[in-house]
Amino acid sequence: MWMKTVFWGLLLFMLVATTMAVEYGARSHNSGPWSWCDPATGYKVSTLTGCRAMVKLQCVGSQVPEAVLRDCCQQLANINNEWCRCGDLSSMLRSVYQELGVREGKEVLPGCLKEVTKLTAASVPEVCKVPIPNPSGDRAGVCYWAAYPDV
């Protein structure tokens, strides 16, 4: 008898939990405003060539020419969906790693470690004063993925 009670209790719990997840929009990687940034849905990822140059220069400690900074900031601001800006920066960073054959914990450029490059790229929105939302809801100026090791 108690097995039936446990079974029906679990079934009821699953039904309620599923209904609440649908009602309150349980987050998954493919839901929410950031899902509009998925290339699989037709979104075209910006190459951010100006930001690419800026990140490389900053990482090795070189002075960033005003024109390079302006190009980067304009390219980032031209991404209409604020939710896509950090994703496009992350894609740009991965393409730099791939282009240079960077492996985990290695230098991206002479004198510039991968971790420094990642933090430099993540701070581009703050440098450019271009707003980005974070999943936490605040509009911080550093991309949230900077805290994760796999970017």
Salt bridges, closest charged atoms under 4 A:
GLU82 OE1 - ARG139 NH1 2.96
GLU99 OE1 - ARG52 NH2 2.17
GLU99 OE2 - LYS56 NZ 3.38
GLU104 OE1 - LYS114 NZ 3.45
GLU115 OE1 - LYS118 NZ 3.68
GLU126 OE2 - LYS129 NZ 2.99
